[in-house]
């Protein structure tokens, strides 16, 4: 039985939209007629249909991290209470306020009702459910601990969402402050300064060097500002295009790792995501080699991703995971030591969790410290720039009598 999205007219001629299940589109239309509705359009819920409807969306056919978090938590809670998976998916679809989540939930339910496993049904929507999600669910079904695995998966998704929100909140105020500071300086240079210059031009006298420099900068921005913005936009587009080349992208990412503070943040964030993912997968019963392959997909830094792939090759040959990761010297030493401890004690999944928590705390601390320093520094720089502009304007005024003479 498949899920269909329909548009129909009721007895009063009003348009009604919703979801309905049926064996075929014809049977779905018949059920709508029995409800007193006249179907005008009916389409099977599928990943391709979602992608077509979201052709202008950046992540076509996908759901947001907030929606995925809520979907996972609701599904975990309902299955934990003993509700069959098809009924749990129906309840999730009914409770969701997002039409996109409703369509996906009903599409997954249709696959389950037809006899497919939950993991196989989730595979119909690869853009909505990442490989980690699908592999973990499959391992939970194979081990008979789906409710427990869904609980762990819900915690993972929620923790990752909280981490993303913390980063966004930490960067929000400095970003607004930066935009305001640049806007104020540009306004002063392109509008206020030219107004003052008109007064000075009527005075046939030599202006102070600071004032002449400010006037030159103002003239330059007014004459060539649009060209500078165009050049900047072109540079951004060219850079994005070049980043599609693996060789160039690898060099940029490797340089990023060498920058003292940015490199530490990049290394910590990627290590935290990788160890958290690996811990969830390995603890759910996914073989370590498969877990490593899936884990590479959450690592955004290319050299670190390649280091994990090389480590997987060594693990396949019988080498310990900790030693294989340590060979690249790209992962924090504390993570490597925790993994070695987990391998020797037989509690690798637990140590992976500890390693992830350690890296996440370190990243949060670094971000808080950077933002705490950045804000006052930006205010001081902004104040200094404004002071220079004001001084450049006031110096001729202070010496106005001499200029007039």
Secondary structure by P-SEA (a helix, b strand, c coil): cbbbbbcccccccbbbbbccccccaaaaaaaaaaacccccccccccaaaaaaaaccccccccccaaaaaaaaaaaaaaaaacccaaaaaaaaaaacccaaaaaaaaaaaaaaaacccaaaaaacccccccaaaaaaaaaaaaacaaaaaaaaaaaaaaaaaaaaaaaaaaaaaaaaaaaaaaaaaaaaaccaaaaaaaaaaaccccccaaaaaaaaaaaaaaacaaaaaaaaaaaaaaaaaaaacaaaaaaaaaaaaacaaaaaaaaaaaaaaaaaaaaaaaaacccaaaaaaaaaaacccaaaaaaaaaaaaaaaacccaaaaaaccccccaaaaaaaaaaaaacaaaaaaaaaaaaaaaaaaaaaaaaaaaaaaaaaaaaaaaaaaaaaaaaccccccccccc
